[in-house]
């Protein structure tokens, strides 16, 4: 079976890419449901509806498919956020649109939190890489807001981490735990905190 | 061995409590280093320097010691924060003191993040319980600030989640990843964001 599948991969690059994608999406489901440690490669291939040998044409191990998933998440998420921010009226609006894109994306890939959090145990460096990447996206967009005089010139790496963490926890609290959209009043309260603070003036 | 230890527990309550504490601190170390799934009960008893049978006088399983650890963390942390807030000049100062207590506490128990995050996989409900408990502590102290007219009257459960998430990520970024105190300029930037927002006025 492994030989057939190898030939298939060589001859049908487009089909090969589809199979790889199918395996990734299957792994996402199984890792999200059973957790990394309880998941076997057979679980993944069964979910994907492909033979076990096919797996090894695309990934060498369970860990490799896990790494690929986190990298894919990271890329897709940052791309989605960037796209969404393009049409913003100003920098505050851009940040708001970024948060909305993030929450929508969590809704589309509900296993995200579980899988990214699992990296704490599975691979600490990968976990840190994921958040560093996300923070550097925030950092870039915040810098533009400072340059244009819309945002305060305070330690931006910290602001990036604060914004990322707020997105992470509200996404977890509402989308992941409750399976619903982030309520409007919750979104508004978070945006008030970020842009205007909580102190009465 | 198990019988001896049971007798010991019955006769020496104080010593029993010490042994339980020793097992918990040993489990903290081992779970933090190897992760829940790679840890065996023997690893824990060896780290604690007690016989394997002794373990079962205090806990029925590895999972039970994990649960007890998270509950202990939660209790200790919330107590520390509350204590620290007592001497505050105003509500903003109380929140600042709470953050400082939290960061100091993470420094004292550096395995916290890893172990709490592991609950995502080990026990999702326990994970949620931990954050809900922490958020409700924030909620209480924030409510007092609103009552006294110091804080804006916005959705406080959301503000509680935002503050908790900022503490979580900055503690992770600096104390857990870098093994150092949260730098002063980082702390100041986060406090500016929380109390005054990032928008230039």
Interface residues (C-beta under 8 A of the other chain):
Chain A: X35 X36 X37 X92 X113 X114 X117 X118 X120 X121 X124 X128 X131 X142 X149 X150 X151 X152 X154 X155 X157 X158 X159 X161 X162 X164 X165 X166 X168 X169 X170 X172 X173 X177 X185 X186 X188 X189 X190 X192 X193 X194 X195 X196 X197 X198 X199 X200
Chain B: X35 X36 X37 X92 X113 X114 X117 X118 X120 X121 X124 X128 X131 X142 X149 X150 X151 X152 X154 X155 X157 X158 X159 X161 X162 X164 X165 X166 X168 X169 X170 X172 X173 X177 X185 X186 X188 X189 X190 X192 X193 X194 X195 X196 X197 X198 X199 X200
